[in-house]
Amino acid sequence: MIIRPLTSPDKEKILALLSQRGTFNQDEIRVAIELLEEKLGHPQREDYEIFCALDGTDDLVGYICFGPIPMTEGCYDLYWIVVDERRSREGIGQKLLTFMEGFVVGKRARRVYLDTSSTPPYEPARSFYVKHGYGLVSVLEDFYRPGDDKMIYMKEVGNGAL
């Protein structure tokens, strides 16, 4: 597998991945596309980093989007990690996550935060994060809508000595 930066042709493939999952609503997909367009339009900016995973046949099988949290020292947000549903048990998500963690540690990161929904469709994501060392640090009840809490996870990834 190859992990490389986002390119323009990836946008449509990523849109297909997001739609295929059946987990994300139209507003979430719209936000993901906005981030893709922002990165493609301004590749020199470091607000967001987007990398794609390609298999041995150069098919896009996943992507990850993350970036530094403004006004913090060494803290990053993981915004998106999505894997082709047909390939979900092949370790692609783990490879993307490991890549991202190595990348941010190289930027002197201390912590990675992520948030997700408390609803049943997001249970596999929550289990994935816990399995890979992310601990639940906060729950904001009824954040997205009544009955849909925002669950915030965090992992210490480096000493971040600045």
Secondary structure, DSSP 8 states (H G I E B T S, - for coil): -EEEE--TTHHHHHHHHHHHHS-S-HHHHHHHHHHHHHHHH-TT--S-EEEEEE-TT--EEEEEEEEE-TT-SSEEEEEEEEE-GGGTTSSHHHHHHHHHHHHHHHTT--EEEEEEE-SGGGHHHHHHHHHTT-EEEEEEEEEEETTEEEEEEEEE------
